[in-house]
Amino acid sequence: GAILVVAFLIVPAAAAYLVSKKMNMMLLLACLISIIGVILGYFLAVFLNASIAGSIATSLGFLFLLVLFYSKVVTKKLI
């Protein structure tokens, strides 16, 4: 449970900060990243018959890596 809480507190906000400079857009992106991470993590857990919390934390980490890669390729904060 602790890993999931830390993942939910840090990953969406950090990922949104990488691609946005406006606070309103950061909040929206953080919510979207959280929702996508939960949906992906849940279905991953069901598919693999694994822990839901671990799968959600893993999917959030994967989304963060995708956003990090995107922010390195597109160096400006666009939104």
PAMAR-103526 format. One record per residue: chain; residue number from 1; x, y, z of N, C-alpha, C in turn; residue in one letter. Coordinates in steps of 0.05 Angstrom, whole numbers, plus 5000, padded with zeros to 4 digits. Layout:
N
A;NUM;X;Y;Z;X;Y;Z;X;Y;Z;a;
...
***
This chain:
79
A;1;5016;4976;5000;5000;5000;5000;5017;5025;5000;g;
A;2;5040;5024;5014;5057;5048;5016;5068;5056;4989;a;
A;3;5076;5036;4973;5087;5041;4947;5066;5054;4929;i;
A;4;5041;5045;4931;5020;5057;4915;5015;5086;4922;l;
A;5;5015;5092;4948;5011;5119;4958;5033;5138;4947;v;
A;6;5058;5129;4950;5080;5145;4940;5079;5149;4910;v;
A;7;5072;5127;4896;5069;5129;4867;5048;5149;4859;a;
A;8;5025;5149;4873;5003;5167;4867;5010;5196;4874;f;
A;9;5026;5200;4894;5032;5227;4903;5054;5240;4885;l;
A;10;5073;5225;4876;5096;5236;4862;5095;5234;4832;i;
A;11;5089;5211;4822;5092;5206;4793;5074;5224;4776;v;
A;12;5048;5226;4780;5032;5243;4762;5040;5272;4763;p;
A;13;5046;5283;4786;5055;5311;4788;5082;5315;4774;a;
A;14;5100;5297;4778;5127;5300;4766;5125;5297;4736;a;
A;15;5109;5279;4726;5105;5276;4697;5092;5300;4685;a;
A;16;5072;5311;4698;5058;5335;4688;5077;5359;4688;a;
A;17;5094;5361;4708;5113;5383;4709;5133;5382;4686;y;
A;18;5139;5358;4677;5159;5356;4655;5149;5368;4629;l;
A;19;5123;5368;4625;5112;5377;4599;5096;5403;4599;v;
A;20;5092;5414;4623;5075;5437;4625;5087;5458;4643;s;
A;21;5081;5484;4636;5091;5505;4654;5067;5520;4667;k;
A;22;5043;5514;4659;5019;5527;4670;5007;5508;4692;k;
A;23;5000;5520;4714;4990;5505;4737;4964;5491;4730;m;
A;24;4946;5504;4716;4920;5492;4709;4925;5467;4692;n;
A;25;4942;5469;4672;4947;5447;4655;4962;5425;4669;m;
A;26;4980;5432;4688;4993;5411;4704;4973;5395;4720;m;
A;27;4954;5408;4732;4934;5394;4748;4917;5375;4730;l;
A;28;4910;5385;4707;4894;5369;4688;4911;5344;4678;l;
A;29;4936;5349;4671;4953;5327;4662;4958;5307;4684;l;
A;30;4962;5317;4708;4967;5298;4731;4942;5280;4735;a;
A;31;4919;5292;4733;4894;5276;4736;4892;5255;4713;c;
A;32;4898;5264;4689;4896;5246;4666;4917;5223;4669;l;
A;33;4941;5229;4677;4961;5209;4680;4953;5189;4702;i;
A;34;4941;5199;4724;4932;5182;4745;4910;5163;4735;s;
A;35;4891;5174;4721;4869;5157;4711;4879;5136;4691;i;
A;36;4896;5144;4673;4907;5125;4653;4924;5103;4668;i;
A;37;4939;5112;4688;4955;5092;4703;4939;5072;4718;g;
A;38;4917;5081;4730;4899;5063;4744;4886;5043;4725;v;
A;39;4876;5053;4703;4863;5035;4684;4883;5014;4673;i;
A;40;4906;5024;4664;4926;5005;4654;4935;4986;4675;l;
A;41;4940;4996;4699;4949;4978;4721;4929;4957;4729;g;
A;42;4904;4965;4729;4883;4946;4737;4881;4924;4716;y;
A;43;4880;4931;4691;4878;4910;4670;4903;4893;4668;f;
A;44;4926;4905;4674;4951;4890;4675;4950;4870;4698;l;
A;45;4940;4878;4721;4938;4860;4744;4918;4837;4738;a;
A;46;4896;4843;4725;4877;4822;4719;4889;4803;4698;v;
A;47;4902;4814;4678;4914;4797;4657;4936;4779;4669;f;
A;48;4953;4790;4686;4975;4774;4697;4968;4760;4723;l;
A;49;4944;4764;4734;4936;4753;4759;4956;4761;4781;n;
A;50;4962;4787;4782;4982;4798;4801;4969;4818;4819;a;
A;51;4986;4830;4836;4977;4850;4855;4968;4875;4840;s;
A;52;4944;4885;4848;4934;4909;4835;4951;4934;4842;i;
A;53;4958;4937;4867;4974;4960;4875;5001;4960;4861;a;
A;54;5014;4938;4860;5040;4937;4846;5038;4942;4816;g;
A;55;5016;4932;4804;5012;4937;4776;5006;4966;4770;s;
A;56;4991;4979;4787;4985;5007;4783;5010;5023;4786;i;
A;57;5026;5017;4807;5051;5032;4811;5070;5028;4787;a;
A;58;5071;5004;4777;5088;4998;4754;5079;5013;4729;t;
A;59;5052;5013;4724;5042;5027;4701;5047;5058;4704;s;
A;60;5044;5068;4728;5050;5097;4732;5080;5102;4726;l;
A;61;5097;5085;4735;5126;5088;4729;5131;5087;4700;g;
A;62;5118;5068;4686;5121;5066;4657;5112;5092;4643;f;
A;63;5089;5102;4652;5079;5128;4640;5098;5150;4646;l;
A;64;5110;5151;4669;5130;5172;4675;5154;5169;4656;f;
A;65;5163;5145;4651;5185;5142;4632;5178;5151;4604;l;
A;66;5153;5145;4596;5144;5155;4569;5144;5185;4568;l;
A;67;5134;5198;4589;5133;5227;4590;5161;5239;4591;v;
A;68;5179;5226;4606;5207;5235;4608;5220;5233;4581;l;
A;69;5216;5211;4566;5227;5209;4539;5215;5230;4521;f;
A;70;5189;5235;4523;5176;5255;4507;5188;5283;4513;y;
A;71;5192;5288;4538;5202;5315;4546;5231;5319;4537;s;
A;72;5246;5297;4535;5274;5300;4525;5274;5304;4495;k;
A;73;5256;5292;4481;5255;5295;4452;5244;5322;4445;v;
A;74;5223;5331;4458;5211;5357;4454;5221;5374;4478;v;
A;75;5242;5389;4474;5255;5402;4497;5240;5425;4509;t;
A;76;5223;5438;4495;5208;5460;4506;5183;5450;4521;k;
A;77;5174;5466;4540;5149;5460;4553;5127;5473;4536;k;
A;78;5112;5456;4523;5093;5465;4503;5067;5474;4514;l;
A;79;5057;5461;4533;5029;5466;4542;5029;5485;4565;i;
***
